[in-house]
């Protein structure tokens, strides 16, 4: 009985997340508002059911986060270069996706940096991954969480984004399991996003 309640507690938020993303990707004009709302619900669920880990001092998670974020960006950038050399349509697919769902103004960037990045880590690594660890080994929980995270992008039909989300999810999931620091993976994700969209964008 306890196990069944645990599975329901895990599945319901994930289903909610996917349903909301389906509607968000269907209408790009309200994407940012609907996705932000979905993320805030995810954060609330995490706060209700999980304890957020923070086992690193501030200076360490800041320095390590900048380093790991830069490495993560480098890995994704290298993957983009390789895929683009094999298939010219990759760059067109990226440009099309960003034109519809990418940050276009200061409001979008503020939502992305202050709410969305933080919320994604709290929900996927802080809630889903920890819930899965109760029924799976840590490495398998990281893998399943990363696949679920990537599937949230798959709803948009943006395949390069699915691959990138899977890789980034694995990196962040392993970092959280290794260092036990939510601020670390949030800083890592923030640095990755800043490099990806503002400092060294792909196009």
Secondary structure, DSSP 8 states (H G I E B T S, - for coil): -HHHHHHHHHHHHHHHHHHHHHHHHH-GGGHHHHHHHHHHHHHHHHHHH----B-S-HHHHHHHHHHHHHHHHHHHHHHHHHHHHH-THHHHHHHHHHHHHS--SHHHHHIIIIIIHHHHIIIIIIIIHHHHTTTS-HHHHHHHHHHHHHHHHHTTT-HHHHHHHHHHHHHHHHHHHHH-BHHHHHHHHHHHHHIIIIIS---
